[in-house]
Amino acid sequence: MGKKNSKKKVVAKKNTKGRAPVRFSVKERRSKSVEEYEGVVSLTRDGLGFVTIEGQQEDIFVKPAKLRGALNGDRVRVVASKHKTGLRREGEVVRIVERSPKPHIGVLMVRGRQVWAIVESPRMPYDIRIPIEDGEQLPTIGGKKAASGMKVAVLVTDWPRKSAEPLGKIVDVLGAPGENDTEMHAILAEYNLPYRFEPEVEEAASKIKENITEAEIARRKDYRGVTTFTIDPADAKDFDDALSFLKLDNGNYEVGVHIADVSFYVRPGDTVDKEAYNRATSVYLVDRTIPMLPEKLSNNLCSLRPHEDKLCFSAIFEMDAKANVKEVWFGRTIINSDERFDYEQVQAMIEGGDGPLKEEIMTLHSLAQILRKNRFDKGAINFERPEMKVEIDDAGRPVNVYQKVSKESNFLIEEFMLLANRNVAEFVAKKAGYKQPTMVYRIHEAPNAEKLGHLRSFAGNFGLKMGSIETTKQATKSLNALLKDAKGSAAANAIEMMALRAMARACYSTDNVGHYGLAFPYYTHFTSPIRRYPDLMVHRLLAKYLEAFYSGHKLEKMPDKGTYETWCQYSSAREQIATDAERASIKYKLTEFMQDKIGQEFEGTVSGLTEWGMYVEIEPTKVEGMVSLKTIKEDYFSFDEEKYRIVGRLSHRAFTLGDRVRVRVLRASMEQKQIDYELILDGIA
């Protein structure tokens, strides 16, 4: 099949793009004019390559003929000319270190003994040939037989120099294209995520004992007589955190943050634990949850359902009316939740309605408001980007796109979870009695000066000034001031988008650098061990430190930091994969939502700019699509990277982030999860 094209021709064409010999000689590679790196390839739909090098801001551009068979996601060695100011570095792949473990998703095309997977991804410009030996049959996987027209997952195994296309093998048969289950499974397969538990994992979970013994209760603080409740979304199936409330005789309040004690049921190294580590996180697609733990744990034993005794790991705070923490205790408890609230019920009470436990709710709301104000006063970054949700019917079809609005009831839970996470991290780091304790932190590094400098220059285009960024404290203050100044203006959307791009990505680490976005010097994830493996690691570490702390004897041997750091890095990587899969499922459903809107016109906002196009979010759904610069017939537009805008060569008309535009829907490709818009120049004010 060779390189892909829109008509999907059956006749193979000779295509050796990506197979050219290396043009840099050994002598040249050792010279001062070129440098060698290792990185990961990203491909465009046109076969252009960009190699991302860890720790470097700019990637290296590689022409198709110099990719040497490297495909999207492959780890490669690349040689490139040394950086020259103002010029993008170009390079050439010299070796493929490792093929991407992620399969490609495509539709099988069978012509006699010739079999291809017609790949859908815009980042895979080639189709994959599936070699079939004489007498060999197409595989049956998961009860589904591979056949022409079926959607499959294919892993690239080789790309011989004389072959017009890469070779691969079928690793999963997903079903008929267009069916909801097929498409969701395709997304999971594309990101190498499981969509079912193996029988041995389910069997191991089924053997976990459900009864709580009197001996176990005696080892815990008993909170079954204290007012306790959960607050979750209305459609939640598992409840992994609860709050308890008690008014003390001294006028203070005791607030308990109770987290399902997953570590009691899941022991290090057992079958369920190994599977939980491999998954590292639950995955939330538009229409389903792929849990980290089997249902017996996530929806039963470790779900804090009302009127049932449940085992928890808890953080208990004594607080005064000004939300100052006077005392804190950590340990294992048993609870029995009195009420299962959803956010809407609690919000109704906050807004003046009646309901059970209203006095307790209102006191906790008051404390949460103070905690939230204090956090932002100390420099937490306040982003207010709208979060859009896709509403689907019983068949999985998208019927509406709406904005999810966080209100005071959400903030109530959020602030107490943040309080628990922060205090657990601070206890281990400062109060457990060790100089350098092994701990899993949730860290968020400060943005680097270069990115903040770009943001300052960008803001200047709108007449907005950004203060000093010399120190982290100054940068935080200046950033928040900029966001506040931009709020309500035409530039607000653009400034917030650029500020988000300046931010580092939060991750897990044993080396604490604090959490810049939350303005916490110590922070971890303690509150969701049902759905995040790092939280389970934190519970186990905290249990070790508490046992030693309460007994008055220090640990003889510190948990191995190197092992935990490896686990942190793995968990961070899996978290990003899960996020990408979640976004892909949303993108697919948004594309499906736009299928019947071809030709319709919408007002929108410029949300992104590249060398090849302008991205636009339409109103009111915020559905993003791309305006290819090549489709703008009235003028020749090009990307001005320095001022971050596109400019018309003839008209000198310019567009930048946040600009209001009018577009027409050109197409919505389900295969590529891609929406294309057409810019209507005469419809722009």
N, C-alpha and C positions, 0 to 999 in steps of 0.2 A: 504493500500500500504506500510505503514511503511517507513523505511529509503530508500532514493532513491538509485537506481543503474542504471548502463548504459543500461541494457536491459529493464527497465521499466516493470517488471512483474506485471500482473494483480492480482495474488493471494496475499492477504495480509499476511504478516508475523508478528508474535508477536515481538515487539521491544519496550523495555521499557527504552532505553537509554534516559537520560535526565530526568527520572522520579524517580531516586533513592532518598530515604529519606536523610535528612540532617545528616551528620555524626558528626558535631561539636555540643557538648552539650551546654546548656545555660551557664554552669559553665565554659566551655572551652572558650566560646566567650567572657566572662568577664575577662578571665585570661590575663596575660601580654604577652602570647605567640601569640595571634591572635588579629587582628583588624578588624573592620567592616566598610565597605564603601558603597557608592552608585555610580553606574556608568552604562555605556551602553555597551551591549554585541555585539561583532563582532564574527561571526562564520566563520570557514573555510569549504571547501567542505567535509572534513572528520569529521565534527561535533565538532571540537575543538573550545573552547570558549576563548575569550580574552576580559576582562572587562576593559574599559578605564575609569579612574577616573579623573574628571576635576581637573586641576592644578597639576597633577602628570606626570612625564616623562614616567614612565614604567606602562604597563598594568598588569593585574593579569590573569594568565593562569588558565583555568578551564577545567577539563576533561569532556567528554560528559556525563558520569554517574553522574556528580556533578552539571549539569546545571539546574536540577529540572524543566525541561520543558521550560527554557528560550530560545528564538530564536533571530536571528540577529536583532539588533535595539531596543530590549527590555531594559527598565530601571530596574535595579535589585539592591537588597542589597546582598553584598557578604562578606564573612568572609575569611581572608587570614592570613597566618603566617607573622610575622613581617619581614621586609626586611633584607636579609643577603647579604653582599657584594659578587658580582659575581654570585649570584644565582637568577633565575627568581622566583618571588613569585607565589605560587599556592594557589588557594582558592576554595570556594564552594558557590554556590548561595543559599541563605536562603529564599529569597522572591522575587517574581516578582512584582515590584512597578507599572509598567505600560507597557502594550503591545505596540509595535511599531505601530504608526498610518499609517505607509506606507504599502500598500497592496503588496502581492506577485503575480508575474505574472507567469501563467502556462497555459498548454493546458488541456482542459477538457477530461476526460476519463469516459465514462458512460457504466456500465455493469448492465443492469436491473435497480434495485433501488439503486445500489451502484455507487457513483459519487466521483471522485477524481480530483484535480487539480495537474497535473504533473509539479512541479515547476522547472523553468529553472535556477534560480540564483545559482551560486556556493557557495553562502553564506547561502543557505537554504538546508540542507542535508535531509529534509523530504518532502514528498508529503502531501497535505492537503485533508482531507476527507470532502465532502460537504454533511451534513445530509439532506435527502429529506423525508419529512413526506408522509404518504399514501395520495394519491390524490393531492399532491403538484406538481407543474410543475416547470421546470427550468425557471429562470426569463428572461424577455426581457427588455433590458436597452439600451436607445439611439437608439431605432428602430432595435436593433440586438438581436436575440434570442439565448440564450445559448444552445449549442448542443455539442455532442461529437466531438472533433477535433478543436473546436473553442478556440482561445486564450482569457483568461479572467483575471481580477484582483480579487484577493481573500484576504479578511481580516481574520486573525486568531482571533477566538472568544474564544476558550477554548482549553485546553488539559487535559482531564480527566485522572486521574492516571492510570486507567485500559486500556486506549486507546493506540493503537500502533502508532498513528499519531495524530497530532493536528487537530482540527476541525475548519472550517471556513465558510464564506458566500461569495457569488459572489457579488461584488460591481460595476463591469463594464464588459461589453462584448465588446471586442476590435476588433474582426474580425478573418479572416482566417490567420493562421501563414504564414510568408514569404512575405505578401503584405506590401508594404512600409508604407502605412498609419497605418496599424495594428501595425507594429513594432515601429513606432514613437509614436503612442498613448500608446503603452505598456510602453515605457520609461517614458513618462509623468505620466502615472498611477502609475508606480513603485515608483516614487518620489513624488507622491501625488500632482502633478501639474495639473492645468486645461488645457484643450485644446480647450475650447470654452467659450464664455461669455453667461451667463444666459440671457433669454429674457428681464427680468426686467432691467438688466444693459444696454443692447443695447437700450432699450426704453428710459431710462433716458438720455443716451448720445445723442440720436436723438433729444431730446427736448432742448438741449443746443443751445442758439441763436448764429447765425453766424455773424450777422451784427455788425460792430464796430460803435458806436455812436459818434457824434461830441463831446458830453460831455466827453466820455472816452478818446478821442484823446487829448482834452484840458488838461486832468490830467497828460499827459505824455510828455516826451521830444520827439520831432519829428525828427527822423533820416531818413526820406524818401528821403531827398535830398542829403544824404551823400553816397558815394560809398560803397556798401555792397555786400557781396557774401558768398556763402557756399562752403565748400570743403568736399566731402564725397566719400565713395566707389562708383564705377560706378553703382552697382546694388542696392543702397540704395533707400528705399521708403519713409523714413521720414528724415527730416533735422531739428534737434533740436538746432543747433548752427550756428551762422553766425559771420563774422568779418566785421567791417567797418574800413575805412582808410581815414584820412584827414591830409594833410600837413598844419601846422599852420604857421602863419606869423612870429613867433619867431624862426622858424627853427626846432621846435620839431614836433612830430607826435602825432595825436590823434588816438588811436586804440580802437575800441569798440568790446567787446565780448558780443554778443546778444544771449540770451537763451529764447526759447519759454516760454511764460508766462502761464504755465499750471495752476498755482494757481488762475488765473483770471477766468478760466472756471470750475475748479474742486474745490468745496468748502468743507471745513472740515465737515465730517459727512454725506455728501450726498451719494447717492447710488453708483455713480462712484468712489467717494473717498474711500468708504469702500472696494470696490472690488480691487482698486489699492493698498490699504494697505495690503489686504489679499495676493495678489500676490507679492507685494513688489519690484518686478523686472521683466523686460522682460526676456524671456528665448530664447536662440539662439541654436536650434538644427541644424544639418548639412543641412537640407533641408527646414527649416521653422523658422519663428519667432513667439513666443507666446507672444504677446504684453501685457504690464501692463495696457494699456489704450485701449478702443475700437477704431476701425479704424477711426471713425469720428474725434477723437482728434489726434491720433498719426500720421495719414496720411493726415489729412485735416487741422483742425483749428490750431493745434500746430505744423504743419510742415512748415518750413520757405521756402516755394516754391518761385521761382523767379517771379518778377513782380506782387506780391500780397501783399497788406497791411497786416502786421502781428504784433501782440502784443508780446512784449518781456520784460524780466527782464534783465537789462544790467549792465556790469561793463565797464566803460569808462576810459581809461588810457591816460595821457599825458606822452610821453616818449621822451628822447633825442636819438641821434644817437648811443649812447652806451648802449641803452636799460635800462637806469635808469628811474624809475617811478618818475615823478615830482608831479603829481596830480592824484587822482582817484575819480571817482564819481560812486555811485550805484543808480539805480532807474529803474522805469518802462518807457518803450519807445514804439514807433511804428516805424517799419522799412518797407522797400520795397526792397528786394534783387535784385541786377542788374544781377547777374550771378550765375549759378549752375555749379560749377566745380567738376570734379572727381580728385582723387589723381594723376592719370596718366597724365591728362592735365597740372596740376600744376607742376609736376615733369619735364615734357618736357620743360616747360618754364625755370625752374631752371637750366636745363642742356643746355640751349642756344636757345631753340625754341621760336617762336613767339606765341602770343595769346593775347586776350583781358585782360586789366588791368595788363599787365606785369610789369609796373613800380611799381605799388602798391604791387604786389606779391613779387617782388624782394626785396623791402624794408622790408616787413614783414618777408621774409626769412632771411634777414641779422639780424634783431632784434631777431628772434627765435634762430638763431645759437648762438648769444651772451648769451641769456637766458639759453640755454642748456649747454653751456660751464661753465657758472657761477654755475649752479646747480651741476654739477659733481665736479667742483673745491671745492665746499663746502661740499662734502662728499656723494652725492647721489650714490647709488649702481648701477653699470652698468652691468646688466646681458644681455647676448646676445644669449640666448637659441633659436634655430630655432623654428618657429611656423609653423606647417604643416597644410595644408588645404585639404579637400576632395572635389574633383570636381565630381558632379553628373549630370546625364542626365535628360531629362524631366520625365522619369519614376522613378526617385529617385535612379537609379543604380550608384554605384561609378565607374568612368571611369579613374580617375587619382588622384594621391596624390602628392602635390607639396608644396614647401616651400614659405610661405608668407614673403616677404622681406619688412621691413619698410624703407622708404627713407626720404629724406629731406621734401617732401610734407607732409608726416605723422607727422614729427617732428614739422613742422610749426604750424599745428593745435594743436598738443599736448602741446607745450610750452605755447601758449596763453590760453588754457583751464587750465593748471596748474597755470598760473599767476592769473587767475580769482578766482579759487578755493582757492588759498593761501591768496589772499588779502581779500576775503569775510570773511574767518575764522579770519584773523588778525584784521579786522575792528571790528567785534563783540567782540572778546576777549580783545582788547586793546584800541579801539578808540570810541566805542559806549557809553562809560561813566558808565559802570557797573563793579563792582569788580569781581563778579562771575556770568556772564550771562549764562542763559541756552542756549546751542548751540549743534548742531549735528556736531561732528568732524569725520573725517576719520582718524583713528589712525593706526600706525604701530609700535609696540614696538620693541626695540632692542633685538637681540638674546641673550639668557642667556649665561653666561660664560661657563657652562658645554658643551653646543652644540658647541661653538666656540673652546673649548679645544679639542673636538673630531675632528673638522675640522683641527685644527693645527696638531694633531697627524697624521691624514690621509694624509695631505699634505706632512708631513715628510717622508712618505713611497716613495714619488716621488722625494725626495731631495729638496723639496720646503720649504722655511721658512716663517712663519707668525709672524709679529711683535707683539707688545704689545696689549693686549686686556683688560687692567685694567680698562679703562674708555670707555664710549660709543664713544667718539671722537677718541681715539686711536684704538678701535676695527674697526671703520669704515675705518680709514686710512689703517690699516693693511689688512683688507678684500679686499679693492680695489687694494692694492698693490699686494696681492696674486693672484687675478684674472688677473691682468696685467702681472705678471710674468709667469703665467700658459698659457696665450694666445699663441696659435700656437704650443704648445707642445702636446705630446701624452696624457698628464694628464689633459688638459684643460677641456674636457667634464666631467671628473670625479670630478674635483675640483669644477666646477660650479654646478653640481648636488648636491654635499654635502653642498655647501654654501647655495643653495636654501633650503635644508632641515633644515639648521640651522636657517632660518628666521622664525619669527613669522608670523601669518596670519593677514593681514589688516582687520579692522572691523570698525563698527560705535560705537561711544560712546559719552556721554556728558562730560566725563572726558578727558581732552586733555593731551596727553603725547607726542604729535608731531608725525611726520611720518618719521620713521627711514630710510626707503628705498629711499625716495625722499629728505631727509635732510631738511625738513621743520618743524620749530617749531609749526606752525599753518597750518592746512589743513582741507578742507572739500570737499564735493561733491555738486557743485552748477550747473553744466553744462549739466545735462541730466535728467530733471524731467519727460520727456516723458517715460523713461525706468527705472528710479530708484526712489522709493518712498522717500528715505532719502533726495534727492535733492529737492523734493517738500516740505518736512519739513523745509529744509534750506531756501527756498524761503519765506515761511510763517513767519519764525522767523526773517529773515532779513527785511522783510516788516514792522514788528512790531518795530524793533529797528530803522529803517530809519525814520518812521513816527514820533517817539518820538525825534530822533536826529535832524531832520530838523525843527521840531516845537519848539525845545528848552525845551521840557518838558520830564522828565524821565517817564518810565513806572511805573504805580502805583503798578502793581503786575507782578512779574516775571513769565513767563510760567513755569509750574510745571516740574521740572527736573526729578523727578521720573517717570512721564508718558513718557517723551521723552526718558529716558534711557531704559524703557521697549520696546518702539518702535524701538530703536537702536538695542537692542539685537535680537528682532524678525527679523528685516531687515537683520542683519548679518547672522542669521541662514538661512533665505530664499535665500540669495545670495549664500551660500555654497551649498544648495540643487540644485539651478539652475545650478551652476558650475558642480556639479556631474552629473546632467542630460545631460548637454551639452557634457561632456566627454563620457558618456555612448552612446550617439548617434554617436559620432565620432568612438568610439570603435566598435560599431555595423557595421558601414559602412567600417571600415578598415578590419574587419573580413570578410565581404562580398567581399571586394576587393581582399582578399587573397584566396578566394575559388578555383580559377582556377590555383593556384600556388603550390598546394600540390606536394611535391617531388622536388621542385626547390631549388637550393642552393644560398645563399646570404652571402656577407660580412656584418659584423655588429659590434656593440659596446655594451659592457656590460653596462646596464643602471640601474640595480638593483640587489640586492642579498638578499636572505632570507634563512631560515633553510631548505626550501623545493625546492628551485629553483633559477635559474639565469635568469634574464630578459635581453633580447637583442633587440636593435633597429637595424633593417637592413637598408642597403643603397640601393638606395638613398632616399627611402620614409620615413625612420624613424619609420616604423611600428614595434611596440613592441610586442614581444611574450615571452613565458617562456620556458626555458629548465629545465625540471624536473630533479633533481639530480639523481632520480631513473632510468632515461633513459640512463645515461652515463655508458655504459657497460665496458669500458676499465679500469675503476678505481672506487674506492669508494670515492666520494667527500663529504666533510662536511663543514659547515659554521663556519668560525673563526670570531666571532662577534667583538672581540677586535681589530683585524687588518682589519676588514671589507673585507673579501675575502673568497673564497671557495678553499679548498686545497685537492688534491688527497692523499689518505692514502699511496698508494704504490709508486706513481711517485713523490709525493711532488709538483706536478704541481699546481700553484696557479692562480686564476683569481680574478681581482678586478674591480671596476668601471672604465670605460674608456678603458678597454682592447679590442683589436681587435680580433674578433673570426669569424669562419665560421659556418653557420648553415644550416640545411635543414628543410623545412616546413613539419611538421608531420600532423597537422590537423588544421582546422579552424571551431570551433563550433559556429554556428549562435545562438543557444539557449543560450549558456553561454557567448557569446561575448568574446570568448577566443581563442587565437592563440598559438599553441604549436610548438616549434622548437626542433630539434635534434642537439646536438653539434657534429661537425666533428673535432675530435681532430687532425687527420693527415692533416687537411687543415689549421692549425694554424701555422703561422710563428714563 
